[in-house]
Amino acid sequence: MSNLFNETRLKNILQNLPDERVDLEYKGWLAKDTMNQKNPSSKDTKNQKVFSFKECIVRCICAMANTDGGMIIFGVDNKLNNNNTSVLKTNPPKGYKEVMTHDQFHQILNNYLVPKIECKIYMVECNSILYPIVEVAGGNSKPVLYCNKNENEKYELLIRSPKPEVVSLGSPDQWNDFINRMVKRNLSVELENFKTILNEKVIEIFINETAKSFSDTLFNHVKNYNI
């Protein structure tokens, strides 16, 4: 488990449930009998579509991967109490753990996302209940596309907006920010590659020079002592 995703920190988030943000999203339980249910709150106002719960999760992961990464916490009612804050659900459905295994969860992702991505899944205990938390890596050097199976495999480029919500790239400002982010990431990768090559070359030169110096020194000793 990475430093940002250590168990103590994740338990603290579950106990306090801070407001959602670009890198933090709450979802209900994901199980076989809920993943294909339509989620009215997910309506795409632009195209008047309603996505299934499963599609909402994949779209959110795609958007986070194209932004700066983040986490999705399952088993949360989002802003349903009187204080307009999120609360943990206490009635996990049967079989929810099976869906959240690495293989099962990534099988869902692989049906929609191009290229395939890897997420980490943690099961964190709180109040004697295991809550699935998915870590989505950011900093990808290539865009991740969402494939809409219901529209002749139409591809969408999704990001997380500051609201926060999942949005399809549309405005010039959004495209400009996204392109700049991709350029910086690719430049960073190239710089790291160049640094590696440079370090290897420096080591090679050092070894060669050291070997040459040792050889010259040994030759001089042999010459001086007539060995």
N, C-alpha and C positions, 0 to 999 in steps of 0.2 A: 504494500500500500504506500503510495507516494506521501511526501510530507504534507501536501495540501489536502490529502484524503485520508489522514490517519483517523483511527476509530474514535478517539476522544473528540476531535473536531466535528466529525459527522454526528456523534451523539449529541453534542452541544447544539448543532443546527436542528436536529429533530426535536429537542426539548424546547427550543425557543422559536423555531420557524420564522426567521426574518422574512421581510417582504420579498416577493419575487423580483428578480432583476435580470439583466441580460444573460448572466451566467448561472442563473438559478431558476428552476421551473418545478412546480408541483403538479402531480398527476394523481388520479385515483388508483385503485388496484388494477393491475393488468393480469387478466386470467383468460382462459380459453373461452369462457362464456361472455366475456365483456369486450374482447379485443375488436370484434367486428360490429359492435353496436355503434350507431351513429351518434355523434356528439354535436348537438345543436349549437353549443357555444363556439364551435370551431368553424362556423360558417364563413366562407370566403366571400366578403361583400362585393368584391370586384366581379367574380364569376358566378356568384350565388350557388356555391357548392357547399355541401355539408360532409365533412370527412368522418371516417370511423375513428374510434379511439386509438386503434393500432396505427392508422395513418397519421393521426395527430402527433403521436410519439415519434414516429420516424421523421416527420417533417421538422419537429423541434430539434432532434439530434442532428439532422442535416444542417439546419440553420446555425446551431451552435458550432458545428465543425467548420462552417464557413466564416464564423466570427472569431471569437477567441476561446472557444471551448466552454465547459461548464458542467453542471450536474443536474440530473432530473431525479427527484425524490418521489417514490410511489407510496400510495396509501395516505394521501393528504386530501382533505376537503378544503378547497381554496376559498377563503373568505365567505364561509357559510354561517358563522355564528353572529351573535348580536353586536360584537365589537368590530365586525368586518375584517376579521383576521383569519388566518388559516389554522386548521386544527387537524390533529392526527386521527385517522380512522382506526377503529378498534375491532373491526369485523372483517378480517381478511378472507377472501373467498377460497373455496377449496381448490387446490391445485395451483395457486399463484406462484409458489416457489419453483415448480417445474418449468413454468414459462420463463422465469428469470434466470435459468441456467445459461451459461455462455453460448452453447450450441443452439439452443432454442431461440434465444433472443437475437443472435446474429443471423439466424435463418430468416427471421422477419426483416431485419435490416437489409440483408443481401437481395431481397426481392424488390427493393425500391431504390437503393442508393448505388450510384456509379461515380467514382470507383468504390469498391468495398472498403469499409473502415472498421477499425477495432475499437470497441469500448470496454471499459472495465466495470464489472458489476460487484457491488458490495452488499452484503446482507447485514444490516446493523440493528442490534437489539435495542428496543426502547419500550418500557412498560411490558416486558415479557413477550413482545411481538417483534418479529423480524421484518424490517422495512427495506425493500430493495432501493439501492441508490446507484444510478448509472453515471459514470464519469465519461465525459465526451472530451476528447483531446482537441485542442485548437492548434493554430500555427501550421495548418496544412499548406503545402506549396502548390497544390492543385485544388481547384474548386470541386466540391462534392455536389452532385446533381440528384434531385429527387425525380423519380420516374412515376408519372401518374398513369397507373395501369388502366384507369377507366377512360382515358382519352387518347387511345392509340399510342400509348407509351410516350406521351408528351413530357419533355424534361423541363424542370424548373430549377432556377438558382435561388435558394432561400438564404436569408440572413436573419439575425435577431435585431430588432429595432430597440431603441432606448425605452419604449413604452412600458414593459418589454412585451414583444409579441413576435410571431413568425411572419415574415413578409417576403414576397417575391420581389427581386430587384426590379425597380421601375424608374425611379427618378434619376436625373443626371447626377445629383449629389450622392445618391446611394451607389451608383456605378463608379463614380470617381473614388469614393472611399474604399470600395471593394478592390478596385484595380490597384490603388496605391498600397493596400494591405498585401495583395498578392506579390507585387513587385518587391516590397520590403522583405517578405518571407523568402522569395527566391534569391534575392541578393544576399540575404543572411546565409542561406544554404551554400551558395557559391563561395562566399567569403570563408566559411568553415572548411569547405573542400580545399580552397587555396591555402589556408593556414596549415592543413594537414600535409599537403604536398610540400609546402615550404619547410615545415618542421622535419619531414622525412629527408629532404634534400640537405638540410643543415646537419642532421645527424650523420648522413652518408659522408659529407665533406669532412666532418669532425673525425669520423672513424678512419677515413682514408689518410688524413693529415697526421693523425696519431700513429697509424701504422707506419707511415713514411718516416716520421720522426724517430720512432723506435728502431726502424731498420737502419737509418743513418747512424744513430747512436751506437748500435751494436757493431756496425761496420768499423766505426772509428776506434772502438775498444779493441777489436780484433787487430786492426792495423797498428795501433800503438803498442800492443803487447806482443805482437808477432806470434799470435796463436795460430 
